[in-house]
Amino acid sequence: MLDLSSAKTLKAMMAAHGIRPQHRLGQNFLTDARVLEGIVEAAQIGSEDLVLEIGPGLGTLTQQLARVAGKVLAIELDRNLVEILRKTLLEMHPNVELIHGDAGRIDLHSLLAERLPAGAKAKVAANLPYYITTPLIMRLLEEQLPLDTIVVMVQKEVADRMVAPPGGKDYGALSVAVQYYTEPRIAVKVSRGAFLPPPEVDSAVVAMKIREVPPVDAPRKDFFRVVKAAFGQRRKALGNALSGGLSMDKAIVQEALSQAQIDSSRRGETLSLEEFSVLTRKIIETGSENPPEAGNK
């Protein structure tokens, strides 16, 4: 059986098939067995689990997942890699299903619903292409898919943003979203030397346990409208950022901030999820009490 975690094996495969990693597709193939084991361990994968993998590449992580999971559903965009995977992976691991497609566009709801037993949830394990990391993470979170755990390899700076507490430069809209939907932690730190070819930055594996219910009490759409407005212009104080971002009269915003006991001179990166929640509710209440005058919408 091929050891796909071996750099020597991967180089031989690439040479045999004329494969050159494409930078535009974020193709950096993982070759560190320790990191592969860390991903599998962080996802706590068992023999009954369906695992969704995005961007299997040459199958290094896929092989590890297939050894422990009930089924691995791998989505690969590069047609050349799909053909190689069919030859090198599927015969050895019949529990792997390979799909040629764009994970950013494919109907993930239908894909999972057709393969999961009623009431069951899947797990995600992936070495994400860096150029689409944030959009893919947001899609996995916002579409409320039947997922239990998401474990992804991302750039270290993105990982730091995902787990950042309020008050620092790393804390932003991504931090709030990840922490609203999940309980995240950095599971493994990964040097650039763990890849073939090495990327220009270090990486980290982030494990996210999906929350059964949000940690705060505010209407979800309104909550994220407020978050987006607060971080839309990070250098602006909350009073101005919210007024502009929500297209709301400054007096109404100021009243909501006052009722939420939040200083209008603070910036979005200083607010906790609970403070965003309280503020969202006060903005809804204050706005409904002060509707726009007729002809002044």
Phi and psi in degrees as GROMACS dihedral restraints (atoms count N, CA, C in turn):
[ dihedral_restraints ]
;  ai    aj    ak    al  type     phi  dphi    fc
    3     4     5     6     1   -64.7    20    10
    4     5     6     7     1   137.2    20    10
    6     7     8     9     1   -95.2    20    10
    7     8     9    10     1    96.3    20    10
    9    10    11    12     1   -75.7    20    10
   10    11    12    13     1    -4.1    20    10
   12    13    14    15     1   -89.5    20    10
   13    14    15    16     1    -0.4    20    10
   15    16    17    18     1   -88.6    20    10
   16    17    18    19     1   125.1    20    10
   18    19    20    21     1   -60.4    20    10
   19    20    21    22     1   -36.8    20    10
   21    22    23    24     1   -62.1    20    10
   22    23    24    25     1   -43.6    20    10
   24    25    26    27     1   -64.4    20    10
   25    26    27    28     1   -44.5    20    10
   27    28    29    30     1   -63.6    20    10
   28    29    30    31     1   -41.5    20    10
   30    31    32    33     1   -61.5    20    10
   31    32    33    34     1   -41.3    20    10
   33    34    35    36     1   -64.8    20    10
   34    35    36    37     1   -40.8    20    10
   36    37    38    39     1   -63.9    20    10
   37    38    39    40     1   -44.4    20    10
   39    40    41    42     1   -63.7    20    10
   40    41    42    43     1   -40.3    20    10
   42    43    44    45     1   -66.9    20    10
   43    44    45    46     1   -42.3    20    10
   45    46    47    48     1   -65.5    20    10
   46    47    48    49     1   -32.4    20    10
   48    49    50    51     1  -104.8    20    10
   49    50    51    52     1     5.2    20    10
   51    52    53    54     1    65.3    20    10
   52    53    54    55     1    35.2    20    10
   54    55    56    57     1   -92.4    20    10
   55    56    57    58     1   128.6    20    10
   57    58    59    60     1  -119.5    20    10
   58    59    60    61     1   121.0    20    10
   60    61    62    63     1   -52.7    20    10
   61    62    63    64     1   131.9    20    10
   63    64    65    66     1   -96.7    20    10
   64    65    66    67     1   116.6    20    10
   66    67    68    69     1   -61.1    20    10
   67    68    69    70     1   -36.8    20    10
   69    70    71    72     1   -65.7    20    10
   70    71    72    73     1   -21.5    20    10
   72    73    74    75     1  -101.3    20    10
   73    74    75    76     1     6.5    20    10
   75    76    77    78     1    63.3    20    10
   76    77    78    79     1    39.9    20    10
   78    79    80    81     1   -87.9    20    10
   79    80    81    82     1    93.8    20    10
   81    82    83    84     1  -125.3    20    10
   82    83    84    85     1   112.0    20    10
   84    85    86    87     1   -89.6    20    10
   85    86    87    88     1   126.6    20    10
   87    88    89    90     1   -72.4    20    10
   88    89    90    91     1   133.7    20    10
   90    91    92    93     1  -130.3    20    10
   91    92    93    94     1    14.3    20    10
   93    94    95    96     1  -104.3    20    10
   94    95    96    97     1   111.0    20    10
   96    97    98    99     1   -60.9    20    10
   97    98    99   100     1   -34.0    20    10
   99   100   101   102     1   -62.7    20    10
  100   101   102   103     1   -41.6    20    10
  102   103   104   105     1   -68.8    20    10
  103   104   105   106     1   -41.0    20    10
  105   106   107   108     1   -58.8    20    10
  106   107   108   109     1   -44.9    20    10
  108   109   110   111     1   -63.8    20    10
  109   110   111   112     1   -35.5    20    10
  111   112   113   114     1   -65.4    20    10
  112   113   114   115     1   -37.7    20    10
  114   115   116   117     1   -65.7    20    10
  115   116   117   118     1   -47.5    20    10
  117   118   119   120     1   -61.9    20    10
  118   119   120   121     1   -42.0    20    10
  120   121   122   123     1   -66.9    20    10
  121   122   123   124     1   -42.0    20    10
  123   124   125   126     1   -63.8    20    10
  124   125   126   127     1   -33.2    20    10
  126   127   128   129     1   -81.9    20    10
  127   128   129   130     1   -11.8    20    10
  129   130   131   132     1    50.4    20    10
  130   131   132   133     1    55.7    20    10
  132   133   134   135     1   -82.2    20    10
  133   134   135   136     1   133.8    20    10
  135   136   137   138     1  -122.0    20    10
  136   137   138   139     1   176.3    20    10
  138   139   140   141     1   -68.5    20    10
  139   140   141   142     1   -12.3    20    10
  141   142   143   144     1   -97.9    20    10
  142   143   144   145     1    -4.4    20    10
  144   145   146   147     1   -82.8    20    10
  145   146   147   148     1   142.2    20    10
  147   148   149   150     1   -97.4    20    10
  148   149   150   151     1   123.7    20    10
  150   151   152   153     1  -113.1    20    10
  151   152   153   154     1   127.8    20    10
  153   154   155   156     1   -95.9    20    10
  154   155   156   157     1   122.0    20    10
  156   157   158   159     1  -114.4    20    10
  157   158   159   160     1   131.1    20    10
  159   160   161   162     1  -108.6    20    10
  160   161   162   163     1   121.4    20    10
  162   163   164   165     1    74.4    20    10
  163   164   165   166     1    63.1    20    10
  165   166   167   168     1   -68.1    20    10
  166   167   168   169     1   -17.8    20    10
  168   169   170   171     1    63.7    20    10
  169   170   171   172     1  -119.6    20    10
  171   172   173   174     1   -95.5    20    10
  172   173   174   175     1     6.9    20    10
  174   175   176   177     1    92.6    20    10
  175   176   177   178     1    12.8    20    10
  177   178   179   180     1   -60.5    20    10
  178   179   180   181     1   -53.6    20    10
  180   181   182   183     1   -72.3    20    10
  181   182   183   184     1   -36.9    20    10
  183   184   185   186     1   -54.7    20    10
  184   185   186   187     1   -43.5    20    10
  186   187   188   189     1   -60.6    20    10
  187   188   189   190     1   -42.7    20    10
  189   190   191   192     1   -65.7    20    10
  190   191   192   193     1   -41.6    20    10
  192   193   194   195     1   -65.3    20    10
  193   194   195   196     1   -41.3    20    10
  195   196   197   198     1   -63.7    20    10
  196   197   198   199     1   -25.8    20    10
  198   199   200   201     1   -72.3    20    10
  199   200   201   202     1   -22.0    20    10
  201   202   203   204     1  -120.9    20    10
  202   203   204   205     1   -22.1    20    10
  204   205   206   207     1   -88.3    20    10
  205   206   207   208     1   159.3    20    10
  207   208   209   210     1   -70.4    20    10
  208   209   210   211     1   -42.5    20    10
  210   211   212   213     1  -151.1    20    10
  211   212   213   214     1   142.5    20    10
  213   214   215   216     1  -118.5    20    10
  214   215   216   217     1   125.0    20    10
  216   217   218   219     1  -108.3    20    10
  217   218   219   220     1   107.3    20    10
  219   220   221   222     1  -108.8    20    10
  220   221   222   223     1   126.4    20    10
  222   223   224   225     1  -108.9    20    10
  223   224   225   226     1   119.9    20    10
  225   226   227   228     1  -126.5    20    10
  226   227   228   229     1   132.0    20    10
  228   229   230   231     1   -83.2    20    10
  229   230   231   232     1   -35.6    20    10
  231   232   233   234     1   -79.4    20    10
  232   233   234   235     1   113.5    20    10
  234   235   236   237     1   -61.1    20    10
  235   236   237   238     1   -36.0    20    10
  237   238   239   240     1   -62.0    20    10
  238   239   240   241     1   -41.2    20    10
  240   241   242   243     1   -69.8    20    10
  241   242   243   244     1   -34.3    20    10
  243   244   245   246     1   -59.2    20    10
  244   245   246   247     1   -43.6    20    10
  246   247   248   249     1   -64.8    20    10
  247   248   249   250     1   -38.7    20    10
  249   250   251   252     1   -66.6    20    10
  250   251   252   253     1   -43.4    20    10
  252   253   254   255     1   -62.4    20    10
  253   254   255   256     1   -36.0    20    10
  255   256   257   258     1   -61.3    20    10
  256   257   258   259     1   -35.0    20    10
  258   259   260   261     1   -83.4    20    10
  259   260   261   262     1   -38.9    20    10
  261   262   263   264     1   -95.7    20    10
  262   263   264   265     1   -19.7    20    10
  264   265   266   267     1  -118.3    20    10
  265   266   267   268     1   -45.0    20    10
  267   268   269   270     1   -65.6    20    10
  268   269   270   271     1   -36.2    20    10
  270   271   272   273     1   -66.6    20    10
  271   272   273   274     1   -34.9    20    10
  273   274   275   276     1   -79.2    20    10
  274   275   276   277     1   -28.9    20    10
  276   277   278   279     1  -131.1    20    10
  277   278   279   280     1    86.2    20    10
  279   280   281   282     1   -66.2    20    10
  280   281   282   283     1   -11.6    20    10
  282   283   284   285     1   -86.4    20    10
  283   284   285   286     1     7.9    20    10
  285   286   287   288     1  -100.4    20    10
  286   287   288   289     1   128.4    20    10
  288   289   290   291     1  -111.9    20    10
  289   290   291   292     1   123.6    20    10
  291   292   293   294     1  -105.2    20    10
  292   293   294   295     1   129.5    20    10
  294   295   296   297     1  -123.1    20    10
  295   296   297   298     1   126.2    20    10
  297   298   299   300     1   -86.6    20    10
  298   299   300   301     1   115.3    20    10
  300   301   302   303     1   177.9    20    10
  301   302   303   304     1   175.9    20    10
  303   304   305   306     1   -98.5    20    10
  304   305   306   307     1   113.1    20    10
  306   307   308   309     1   -63.5    20    10
  307   308   309   310     1   -18.1    20    10
  309   310   311   312     1   -80.3    20    10
  310   311   312   313     1   -12.8    20    10
  312   313   314   315     1  -123.9    20    10
  313   314   315   316     1   -25.9    20    10
  315   316   317   318     1   -62.4    20    10
  316   317   318   319     1   149.0    20    10
  318   319   320   321     1   -77.0    20    10
  319   320   321   322     1    92.7    20    10
  321   322   323   324     1   -70.0    20    10
  322   323   324   325     1   -32.8    20    10
  324   325   326   327     1   -58.7    20    10
  325   326   327   328     1   -51.1    20    10
  327   328   329   330     1   -65.6    20    10
  328   329   330   331     1   -41.2    20    10
  330   331   332   333     1   -57.7    20    10
  331   332   333   334     1   -45.2    20    10
  333   334   335   336     1   -77.0    20    10
  334   335   336   337     1   -39.1    20    10
  336   337   338   339     1   -60.9    20    10
  337   338   339   340     1   -34.8    20    10
  339   340   341   342     1   -72.7    20    10
  340   341   342   343     1   -17.1    20    10
  342   343   344   345     1  -116.9    20    10
  343   344   345   346     1   -12.7    20    10
  345   346   347   348     1   -98.3    20    10
  346   347   348   349     1   140.1    20    10
  348   349   350   351     1   -63.5    20    10
  349   350   351   352     1   157.1    20    10
  351   352   353   354     1   -55.6    20    10
  352   353   354   355     1   128.2    20    10
  354   355   356   357     1    83.6    20    10
  355   356   357   358     1    -6.6    20    10
  357   358   359   360     1   -83.0    20    10
  358   359   360   361     1   161.5    20    10
  360   361   362   363     1  -128.0    20    10
  361   362   363   364     1   148.6    20    10
  363   364   365   366     1   -95.6    20    10
  364   365   366   367     1   170.6    20    10
  366   367   368   369     1  -121.9    20    10
  367   368   369   370     1   149.0    20    10
  369   370   371   372     1  -109.7    20    10
  370   371   372   373     1   132.5    20    10
  372   373   374   375     1  -138.7    20    10
  373   374   375   376     1   122.5    20    10
  375   376   377   378     1  -158.8    20    10
  376   377   378   379     1   147.1    20    10
  378   379   380   381     1   -98.1    20    10
  379   380   381   382     1    92.3    20    10
  381   382   383   384     1   -71.0    20    10
  382   383   384   385     1   139.1    20    10
  384   385   386   387     1   -60.3    20    10
  385   386   387   388     1   127.2    20    10
  387   388   389   390     1   -61.6    20    10
  388   389   390   391     1   -30.4    20    10
  390   391   392   393     1   -72.3    20    10
  391   392   393   394     1   -14.3    20    10
  393   394   395   396     1  -126.3    20    10
  394   395   396   397     1    20.4    20    10
  396   397   398   399     1   -55.6    20    10
  397   398   399   400     1   -58.9    20    10
  399   400   401   402     1   -63.6    20    10
  400   401   402   403     1   -46.9    20    10
  402   403   404   405     1   -58.2    20    10
  403   404   405   406     1   -39.0    20    10
  405   406   407   408     1   -69.1    20    10
  406   407   408   409     1   -42.9    20    10
  408   409   410   411     1   -61.2    20    10
  409   410   411   412     1   -44.7    20    10
  411   412   413   414     1   -64.2    20    10
  412   413   414   415     1   -36.5    20    10
  414   415   416   417     1   -65.4    20    10
  415   416   417   418     1   -44.2    20    10
  417   418   419   420     1   -61.5    20    10
  418   419   420   421     1   -34.0    20    10
  420   421   422   423     1   -81.7    20    10
  421   422   423   424     1   -47.9    20    10
  423   424   425   426     1   -74.0    20    10
  424   425   426   427     1   -28.6    20    10
  426   427   428   429     1   -80.3    20    10
  427   428   429   430     1    -1.4    20    10
  429   430   431   432     1    50.3    20    10
  430   431   432   433     1    52.4    20    10
  432   433   434   435     1   -71.8    20    10
  433   434   435   436     1   160.0    20    10
  435   436   437   438     1   -74.6    20    10
  436   437   438   439     1    77.9    20    10
  438   439   440   441     1  -121.4    20    10
  439   440   441   442     1   145.0    20    10
  441   442   443   444     1  -101.1    20    10
  442   443   444   445     1   -42.0    20    10
  444   445   446   447     1  -146.5    20    10
  445   446   447   448     1   143.5    20    10
  447   448   449   450     1  -123.9    20    10
  448   449   450   451     1   121.5    20    10
  450   451   452   453     1  -123.8    20    10
  451   452   453   454     1   116.5    20    10
  453   454   455   456     1  -133.6    20    10
  454   455   456   457     1   146.3    20    10
  456   457   458   459     1   -91.7    20    10
  457   458   459   460     1   126.4    20    10
  459   460   461   462     1  -138.1    20    10
  460   461   462   463     1   170.4    20    10
  462   463   464   465     1   -59.1    20    10
  463   464   465   466     1   145.3    20    10
  465   466   467   468     1   -57.1    20    10
  466   467   468   469     1   -39.3    20    10
  468   469   470   471     1   -67.0    20    10
  469   470   471   472     1   -32.3    20    10
  471   472   473   474     1   -70.9    20    10
  472   473   474   475     1   -42.0    20    10
  474   475   476   477     1   -58.5    20    10
  475   476   477   478     1   -42.9    20    10
  477   478   479   480     1   -61.7    20    10
  478   479   480   481     1   -37.6    20    10
  480   481   482   483     1   -68.9    20    10
  481   482   483   484     1   -36.9    20    10
  483   484   485   486     1   -64.4    20    10
  484   485   486   487     1   -34.6    20    10
  486   487   488   489     1  -105.4    20    10
  487   488   489   490     1     2.5    20    10
  489   490   491   492     1   -65.2    20    10
  490   491   492   493     1   139.2    20    10
  492   493   494   495     1   -82.6    20    10
  493   494   495   496     1   166.6    20    10
  495   496   497   498     1   -62.0    20    10
  496   497   498   499     1   151.1    20    10
  498   499   500   501     1   106.7    20    10
  499   500   501   502     1   -14.2    20    10
  501   502   503   504     1  -112.1    20    10
  502   503   504   505     1   174.8    20    10
  504   505   506   507     1   -70.1    20    10
  505   506   507   508     1   -22.2    20    10
  507   508   509   510     1   -79.5    20    10
  508   509   510   511     1   -19.6    20    10
  510   511   512   513     1   -78.5    20    10
  511   512   513   514     1   127.5    20    10
  513   514   515   516     1  -160.4    20    10
  514   515   516   517     1  -161.6    20    10
  516   517   518   519     1   -60.6    20    10
  517   518   519   520     1   -36.7    20    10
  519   520   521   522     1   -64.8    20    10
  520   521   522   523     1   -41.9    20    10
  522   523   524   525     1   -57.2    20    10
  523   524   525   526     1   -48.2    20    10
  525   526   527   528     1   -62.5    20    10
  526   527   528   529     1   -45.5    20    10
  528   529   530   531     1   -63.1    20    10
  529   530   531   532     1   -48.3    20    10
  531   532   533   534     1   -61.5    20    10
  532   533   534   535     1   -42.4    20    10
  534   535   536   537     1   -78.3    20    10
  535   536   537   538     1   -18.9    20    10
  537   538   539   540     1   -73.4    20    10
  538   539   540   541     1   -44.3    20    10
  540   541   542   543     1   -89.4    20    10
  541   542   543   544     1   -23.7    20    10
  543   544   545   546     1  -141.3    20    10
  544   545   546   547     1   171.2    20    10
  546   547   548   549     1  -108.0    20    10
  547   548   549   550     1   100.2    20    10
  549   550   551   552     1   -94.8    20    10
  550   551   552   553     1   153.1    20    10
  552   553   554   555     1  -153.6    20    10
  553   554   555   556     1   151.4    20    10
  555   556   557   558     1   -84.0    20    10
  556   557   558   559     1   117.8    20    10
  558   559   560   561     1   -91.5    20    10
  559   560   561   562     1   -38.5    20    10
  561   562   563   564     1  -144.8    20    10
  562   563   564   565     1   135.0    20    10
  564   565   566   567     1   -95.5    20    10
  565   566   567   568     1   136.8    20    10
  567   568   569   570     1  -128.6    20    10
  568   569   570   571     1   126.0    20    10
  570   571   572   573     1   -80.8    20    10
  571   572   573   574     1   158.1    20    10
  573   574   575   576     1   -63.7    20    10
  574   575   576   577     1   -20.2    20    10
  576   577   578   579     1   -73.1    20    10
  577   578   579   580     1    -4.8    20    10
  579   580   581   582     1   -83.4    20    10
  580   581   582   583     1     2.5    20    10
  582   583   584   585     1  -121.1    20    10
  583   584   585   586     1   158.4    20    10
  585   586   587   588     1  -128.7    20    10
  586   587   588   589     1   115.5    20    10
  588   589   590   591     1   -71.8    20    10
  589   590   591   592     1   159.8    20    10
  591   592   593   594     1   -67.1    20    10
  592   593   594   595     1   133.5    20    10
  594   595   596   597     1   -74.4    20    10
  595   596   597   598     1   178.4    20    10
  597   598   599   600     1   -87.8    20    10
  598   599   600   601     1    -3.6    20    10
  600   601   602   603     1  -134.3    20    10
  601   602   603   604     1   161.3    20    10
  603   604   605   606     1   -80.8    20    10
  604   605   606   607     1   166.3    20    10
  606   607   608   609     1  -130.6    20    10
  607   608   609   610     1   178.5    20    10
  609   610   611   612     1  -155.8    20    10
  610   611   612   613     1   151.2    20    10
  612   613   614   615     1   -97.7    20    10
  613   614   615   616     1   123.2    20    10
  615   616   617   618     1  -108.8    20    10
  616   617   618   619     1   127.0    20    10
  618   619   620   621     1  -103.8    20    10
  619   620   621   622     1   127.0    20    10
  621   622   623   624     1  -123.6    20    10
  622   623   624   625     1   115.0    20    10
  624   625   626   627     1   -88.0    20    10
  625   626   627   628     1   120.7    20    10
  627   628   629   630     1   -67.2    20    10
  628   629   630   631     1   131.8    20    10
  630   631   632   633     1   -75.6    20    10
  631   632   633   634     1   142.1    20    10
  633   634   635   636     1   -69.1    20    10
  634   635   636   637     1   -39.5    20    10
  636   637   638   639     1  -137.0    20    10
  637   638   639   640     1   152.4    20    10
  639   640   641   642     1   -61.4    20    10
  640   641   642   643     1   154.4    20    10
  642   643   644   645     1   -79.8    20    10
  643   644   645   646     1    -6.7    20    10
  645   646   647   648     1  -133.2    20    10
  646   647   648   649     1   162.0    20    10
  648   649   650   651     1  -111.7    20    10
  649   650   651   652     1    93.9    20    10
  651   652   653   654     1  -159.5    20    10
  652   653   654   655     1   147.8    20    10
  654   655   656   657     1   -55.9    20    10
  655   656   657   658     1   128.5    20    10
  657   658   659   660     1   -57.8    20    10
  658   659   660   661     1   -48.6    20    10
  660   661   662   663     1   -63.9    20    10
  661   662   663   664     1   -42.9    20    10
  663   664   665   666     1   -66.3    20    10
  664   665   666   667     1   -40.1    20    10
  666   667   668   669     1   -56.3    20    10
  667   668   669   670     1   -48.1    20    10
  669   670   671   672     1   -77.3    20    10
  670   671   672   673     1   -22.5    20    10
  672   673   674   675     1   -64.4    20    10
  673   674   675   676     1   -42.0    20    10
  675   676   677   678     1   -67.5    20    10
  676   677   678   679     1   -44.0    20    10
  678   679   680   681     1   -60.6    20    10
  679   680   681   682     1   -46.6    20    10
  681   682   683   684     1   -60.5    20    10
  682   683   684   685     1   -41.8    20    10
  684   685   686   687     1   -66.4    20    10
  685   686   687   688     1   -41.0    20    10
  687   688   689   690     1   -63.7    20    10
  688   689   690   691     1   -35.5    20    10
  690   691   692   693     1   -98.5    20    10
  691   692   693   694     1    -0.6    20    10
  693   694   695   696     1   -62.9    20    10
  694   695   696   697     1   -35.1    20    10
  696   697   698   699     1  -135.2    20    10
  697   698   699   700     1    86.5    20    10
  699   700   701   702     1   -58.8    20    10
  700   701   702   703     1   -27.8    20    10
  702   703   704   705     1   -80.4    20    10
  703   704   705   706     1   -11.5    20    10
  705   706   707   708     1   -88.1    20    10
  706   707   708   709     1   146.7    20    10
  708   709   710   711     1   -66.5    20    10
  709   710   711   712     1   156.2    20    10
  711   712   713   714     1   -54.9    20    10
  712   713   714   715     1   -41.6    20    10
  714   715   716   717     1   -55.1    20    10
  715   716   717   718     1   -48.1    20    10
  717   718   719   720     1   -74.8    20    10
  718   719   720   721     1   -41.2    20    10
  720   721   722   723     1   -62.4    20    10
  721   722   723   724     1   -43.8    20    10
  723   724   725   726     1   -71.2    20    10
  724   725   726   727     1   -40.7    20    10
  726   727   728   729     1   -59.1    20    10
  727   728   729   730     1   -46.4    20    10
  729   730   731   732     1   -71.6    20    10
  730   731   732   733     1   -44.8    20    10
  732   733   734   735     1   -69.8    20    10
  733   734   735   736     1   -29.7    20    10
  735   736   737   738     1  -100.8    20    10
  736   737   738   739     1    -0.9    20    10
  738   739   740   741     1    52.2    20    10
  739   740   741   742     1    51.0    20    10
  741   742   743   744     1  -124.9    20    10
  742   743   744   745     1   144.3    20    10
  744   745   746   747     1   -55.9    20    10
  745   746   747   748     1   136.3    20    10
  747   748   749   750     1   -60.3    20    10
  748   749   750   751     1   -33.3    20    10
  750   751   752   753     1   -66.4    20    10
  751   752   753   754     1   -37.7    20    10
  753   754   755   756     1   -68.5    20    10
  754   755   756   757     1   -42.6    20    10
  756   757   758   759     1   -61.8    20    10
  757   758   759   760     1   -44.1    20    10
  759   760   761   762     1   -62.5    20    10
  760   761   762   763     1   -39.1    20    10
  762   763   764   765     1   -65.7    20    10
  763   764   765   766     1   -41.8    20    10
  765   766   767   768     1   -63.4    20    10
  766   767   768   769     1   -43.0    20    10
  768   769   770   771     1   -62.5    20    10
  769   770   771   772     1   -40.7    20    10
  771   772   773   774     1   -63.8    20    10
  772   773   774   775     1   -43.9    20    10
  774   775   776   777     1   -67.4    20    10
  775   776   777   778     1   -30.7    20    10
  777   778   779   780     1   -82.6    20    10
  778   779   780   781     1    -1.8    20    10
  780   781   782   783     1    58.4    20    10
  781   782   783   784     1    44.0    20    10
  783   784   785   786     1  -120.2    20    10
  784   785   786   787     1   125.1    20    10
  786   787   788   789     1   -64.6    20    10
  787   788   789   790     1   128.1    20    10
  789   790   791   792     1   -67.8    20    10
  790   791   792   793     1   -14.0    20    10
  792   793   794   795     1   -85.3    20    10
  793   794   795   796     1    -8.7    20    10
  795   796   797   798     1   -69.1    20    10
  796   797   798   799     1   164.0    20    10
  798   799   800   801     1  -111.1    20    10
  799   800   801   802     1   161.5    20    10
  801   802   803   804     1   -56.3    20    10
  802   803   804   805     1   -35.4    20    10
  804   805   806   807     1   -70.6    20    10
  805   806   807   808     1    -4.8    20    10
  807   808   809   810     1   -96.8    20    10
  808   809   810   811     1    -7.8    20    10
  810   811   812   813     1   -89.2    20    10
  811   812   813   814     1   134.5    20    10
  813   814   815   816     1   -78.7    20    10
  814   815   816   817     1   169.8    20    10
  816   817   818   819     1   -60.6    20    10
  817   818   819   820     1   -37.9    20    10
  819   820   821   822     1   -65.0    20    10
  820   821   822   823     1   -39.9    20    10
  822   823   824   825     1   -67.9    20    10
  823   824   825   826     1   -38.5    20    10
  825   826   827   828     1   -61.8    20    10
  826   827   828   829     1   -37.6    20    10
  828   829   830   831     1   -66.4    20    10
  829   830   831   832     1   -48.3    20    10
  831   832   833   834     1   -60.6    20    10
  832   833   834   835     1   -44.6    20    10
  834   835   836   837     1   -61.9    20    10
  835   836   837   838     1   -41.2    20    10
  837   838   839   840     1   -59.8    20    10
  838   839   840   841     1   -45.7    20    10
  840   841   842   843     1   -63.7    20    10
  841   842   843   844     1   -39.1    20    10
  843   844   845   846     1   -69.5    20    10
  844   845   846   847     1   -35.9    20    10
  846   847   848   849     1   -65.2    20    10
  847   848   849   850     1   -41.1    20    10
  849   850   851   852     1   -62.7    20    10
  850   851   852   853     1   -46.7    20    10
  852   853   854   855     1   -64.8    20    10
  853   854   855   856     1   -46.9    20    10
  855   856   857   858     1   -67.3    20    10
  856   857   858   859     1   -38.8    20    10
  858   859   860   861     1   -65.8    20    10
  859   860   861   862     1   -37.8    20    10
  861   862   863   864     1   -72.1    20    10
  862   863   864   865     1   -26.5    20    10
  864   865   866   867     1   -81.6    20    10
  865   866   867   868     1   -15.1    20    10
  867   868   869   870     1  -129.3    20    10
  868   869   870   871     1    65.7    20    10
  870   871   872   873     1   -64.9    20    10
  871   872   873   874     1   152.4    20    10
  873   874   875   876     1   -65.6    20    10
  874   875   876   877     1   144.5    20    10
  876   877   878   879     1   -66.7    20    10
  877   878   879   880     1   153.4    20    10
  879   880   881   882     1   -57.2    20    10
  880   881   882   883     1   134.4    20    10
  882   883   884   885     1    77.8    20    10
  883   884   885   886     1     4.7    20    10
  885   886   887   888     1  -125.0    20    10
  886   887   888   889     1    36.5    20    10
